[in-house]
Amino acid sequence: MISRVRGRVVSRDTDRVELLATSGVVYEIHVPLTVFQRLPEEGAELELRTAYVVRDEIPSLYGFIEHGERDLFHRLMKVQKVGPRLAMALMSSYRAGRLARGILEKDAKLLSRVSGVGKKTAERIVLELSDKVADLAVAGEGTGPEAKRTAEAVAALVALGYSFTDADEAVRDAIGEDGAESTEALVRRVLAQRGQG
C-alpha cells in the first residue's frame, strides 16, 4: 500500500501530477481538479495522500491534499458501479466538504449534475452513503483540533436525529466566541441551548 508520496513536482496537468521522490522514482498521480487547483508550481516540494487502486490489472495512484478528501474517495469507491473515474469526476466538480454535505442532505440532483453520473447512480450514492459522511461534511471546511471537534459534534447531533443543516448551525452558534474544550462539551451546550440538556 502506498499511502503518501513526497517529492518535487516535475510536471502537472489538469488531471495528474508527476512527483520525483528522493529515491529517483517518478510517480504519476491522478488528481481531481479541486486538488490540481491547489498544487504548487513545478519544482516545488509536495506531499500527497494517495489511494492505490488496481483495475483490470493496471495499478494507479490517486492523490489528495487533505485526509478527508482521500476518505471520501474511498467511501465513494465502495458504492456499487462507482469506480475511480466516476469518483474523480465527482471530486473534480465539488470540494470534498461540499460533496459530502450534498450526499448527507440526500441531494441527488447535485450529484447528477456531474458528467457521467446518471439519476440512478446519484440516488444509489445517496442511499448508500448519506449516513456515512457527516464527519467529512464539516471536516472539509478546516483543519486542526477545533475543526475536528466541530465535525464530531455535528456527527453526534445527526446521530441523535438532527438534520445536518440544523446540527451544523446549532454547533456554530454554540461555539460562539469562546470555543469549546471538547466535543462532549459542545454537544451538551447545543442540547442545553435547545432545551434538551
N, C-alpha and C positions, 0 to 999 in steps of 0.2 A: 504494500500500500504506500503510495506517495501522497502524504498529507499536506506538505508545503514545499514550495520551490523558491529559493532565494538566489538572485543573481543580477547581472547587468542586462538592461533592456537593449537588445541588438536590432530588433525590428518590431514594428507594431502595425496592425491593420485593424479595421473596424470589428473583426470577429476573432482576432488571435494576436498573441504576443510571443516573441521568442526571447527566452532568458538564457544568458550564458552563465552557468554555475561556475564556482571556483574550481570544480573538478575538470572543467573544459568541455563538459557536455552542454549542448544547447537544447533546451526543452521548448517544444511548440505547445502552447497552452491556449485553448479556446476560451474566450471571454464574452459575456453578454455585453451589449452596447452600454448598459448602465455602469459597467466596470471599466470598459475601454475609455469612457469619458473622464475617468479619474486617474488614468495611468500617467506616470511621469514621461518625460521625453526620452528618446534614445540616448543611451549612455548612462542613465541614472540607475541606481540600485533599487530593486523592488523585491518584495516577498509576497507571494500569493498563496492563499489557502487553496488546496486543489482537491478535486474529486477525480479518481482514476476509474474510468469506465471502459469495459471491453464489450464491443458489439460486433457480431459477425467475425469474431476472432481478430478484430482490429482494436488495439488499445488507444485510448485518447485521454488527454488531461484537460480538465475544465477548471478555470481559475477564478477566484473571488477575493475581494479585499477584506470583507468582514465575515466573521464567523457565521452570522445569521444568514448571509447570502448562500453560503455553502450548505447550511442546514436546510434551507428552503429548497434548494436544488435537489438534495437527496430525498426530501419528502415528496416533491413533485414526481420524481422518478419512480416512486412506489405506486403511483396511480396507474391502473391498467391502461395500456395504449399511450402512455406518456413516456416517450424516450428522451434522450439528451437533446435532440434537435428541438423538440417542442418545448421542453423545459427552458432551454436557452432563449427561444423566441419569446416566451412569457417574461423571462427575466430581463430581456432586452427592451421590452415595452414598458415595464414598470419597475421602479426601485423595489427592493425586497420588502421593505416595510409596507409600502402601498399595496403590493401584490398580496401579501399575507392578509392585510386588512380587508381587501376585496373578497378573498376566499372566506375569511371569518364572517363577513357580513352577507355571505351567500350571494354575491353579486356576479352571477353567471354571465350577465351581459358585458360586464367589464372584461372578463376573460375572453369572451367570444369575439371581441374587437381585434384580438391578436391574430395575425395571418396564420392560417393552418389550424386554428382552434375552432372547431365547429360547436354548435349548440350542445350536442350530446356530450362531447368531451368536456366542455366547460361545466356542465351540470355534474358530470362524474367527479371532476376535481373538487367541486364544492361539496358534494355528498361525502367524499372520502376524507377530505382534509379540513373541513370547516371547524371541527372540534380539536384540531391538532396544530393550529398555527397562532394561537393567542399570544404566546411568548414572542413570536417573531414579528407580529403586527406592531408591537411597540418597540421591540429591541432594535429594529431597523432605523429608529429615529435618533439614536445616540449611542454612546459607549460609556463605559465606566460604571461605578457602583450605583449611582443614582438612576441611570437608565435601566440597569438590571432590576433594581427594586421596583421601579415603575412598571416594568414588563411583568414581573412576578405578581405584583398586586393586582394588575388588570386581569391577568390569567386566573387568579384566585377568585376574583369577583365574577368573572364569566362562569367559572365552575359553580358559583353559588346561585346562578340564574340571571345575572345581569346581562344585558346586551353588551356587545363590545363597545359601542358608542357611549352608552351610559357609564360603563365601567371606566373607560378612558377619561371621560370628562370628570367623573367623580374623583378619580385618583389625582388628576391635575389640580383640581380645586383643593383637595386635601393636602397636597404638598405645600401649597402656599409659599410663603417667603422663608420659612424656617426648615424646609425639607422634612425628612422623616428618618429616624435612626435605623429602622428595619422594615422589611416587607410586612411583618405581622402588625407593627405599629401603624403602618399606613392603611392596612385593611381595617383595623379597629377604628381608626379615625373616620374612614369613609362610612362604616356602619353606624358609628355614633352620630355623624352628621345627618345621616339618612333616617335616624330614629330607630335603628335596628341593633344597636350595640348592647 
